[in-house]
Amino acid sequence: MRPIVYGILASFFFSFTFVMNQAMTLSGGSWMWSASLRFLFMIPFLLIIVVYRKGLGALLSDMKKRLGLWIGWSTVGLGVMYAPVCYAAEYEPSLRGHGR
């Protein structure tokens, strides 16, 4: 049952970022800013999970040892996942011009 709850929560938060992205796009915000905020939006949630599992010390230690690796994969996460999704959302057919 736990994996199902995690999946539902993950879906909710991922969908919520699409709502935020649409609101930013309609207000004239850049897709680059939206992608960065989506990436940063995940940090508090991941930090809560790490602290809950009592792994913050190990995480910080590993980040110190392999800072380049952490920055590299974070860049891949932003550049491969969030940036294209936000770019596509800005140019998708949406509610703009439909009076909603």
Residue pairs with C-beta under 8 A, 6 or more apart in sequence:
13 45
17 38
17 41
18 89
20 34
20 37
20 38
20 41
21 34
21 38
21 85
21 86
21 89
22 89
22 94
22 95
24 33
24 34
24 37
25 31
25 34
25 89
25 90
25 94
26 94
26 95
26 96
31 83
31 86
31 87
31 89
31 90
32 83
32 86
34 86
34 89
34 90
35 78
35 82
35 83
35 85
35 86
35 87
36 78
36 82
38 82
38 85
38 86
39 74
39 77
39 78
39 82
47 56
50 56
50 59
62 70
63 70
